[in-house]
Amino acid sequence: MDPNYLIAQPVEFGGAPRPRLLLKDVYKAYTAEFRRWFAITAPTSLLASVALWMADRKINEIFRSFPITQISHHLLEVAEVGALLSL
């Protein structure tokens, strides 16, 4: 971890609250580390989106394979959909 990562000073207890100063420090931290956070979150968000899209397509395919009125006869497929929804 970068030794200069903590750019905001810890909150001091007993003093007068200074919300504007704290907000400014939070803004500085976000702008200083934006590229690093984006480099981490963008690929993971894309992977999660692809996984959810694939699960949604599979769920639609499963439910289209039998009439909804016969759902009680397809409990294995319903369990498979439940497993896909838990992703």
C-alpha positions in Angstrom: 0.0 0.0 0.0 1.2 3.5 -0.8 2.5 5.2 2.3 0.9 8.5 1.2 -2.5 6.8 0.8 -4.0 8.4 3.9 -4.2 12.1 2.9 -6.9 13.0 5.4 -6.1 13.5 9.1 -7.9 11.4 11.6 -10.9 12.9 13.2 -10.1 14.7 16.4 -12.4 14.2 19.3 -13.4 17.1 21.6 -13.0 19.8 19.0 -15.7 21.6 17.1 -17.1 19.6 14.2 -15.9 20.8 10.8 -18.1 19.0 8.3 -16.9 21.2 5.4 -13.3 20.3 6.0 -14.1 16.6 6.3 -16.0 16.7 3.1 -13.1 18.4 1.4 -10.8 15.7 2.6 -13.1 13.0 1.4 -13.3 14.7 -2.0 -9.5 14.8 -2.2 -9.2 11.1 -1.4 -11.7 10.2 -4.1 -10.1 12.4 -6.8 -6.6 11.2 -5.8 -7.4 7.5 -6.0 -10.0 7.6 -8.8 -7.8 5.9 -11.4 -6.8 3.1 -9.0 -10.4 2.4 -7.9 -11.7 2.5 -11.4 -9.0 0.1 -12.5 -10.2 -2.3 -9.8 -14.0 -1.9 -10.1 -14.4 -1.7 -13.9 -13.2 -5.2 -14.8 -15.1 -6.8 -11.8 -18.2 -4.9 -12.8 -17.9 -6.1 -16.4 -17.4 -9.7 -15.3 -20.4 -9.6 -13.0 -22.5 -8.1 -15.7 -21.5 -10.9 -18.1 -22.3 -13.5 -15.5 -25.7 -12.1 -14.7 -26.5 -11.7 -18.4 -25.6 -15.4 -19.0 -27.6 -16.5 -16.0 -30.6 -14.5 -17.3 -30.4 -16.1 -20.7 -30.2 -19.6 -19.2 -33.2 -18.9 -16.9 -35.3 -17.7 -19.9 -34.2 -20.8 -21.8 -35.2 -23.1 -19.0 -38.6 -21.5 -18.5 -39.3 -21.5 -22.2 -38.7 -25.3 -22.4 -41.9 -26.2 -20.7 -45.4 -24.7 -20.2 -45.8 -22.7 -17.0 -48.9 -24.7 -16.1 -46.7 -27.9 -15.8 -44.2 -26.3 -13.4 -44.9 -28.9 -10.7 -43.6 -31.6 -13.1 -40.3 -29.8 -13.6 -38.9 -29.4 -10.1 -35.3 -30.1 -11.2 -35.4 -27.3 -13.7 -37.0 -24.9 -11.0 -34.1 -25.9 -8.7 -31.6 -25.1 -11.4 -33.2 -21.7 -11.9 -32.9 -21.1 -8.1 -29.2 -22.0 -8.2 -28.7 -19.6 -11.1 -30.5 -16.8 -9.2 -28.2 -17.2 -6.2 -25.2 -16.2 -8.3 
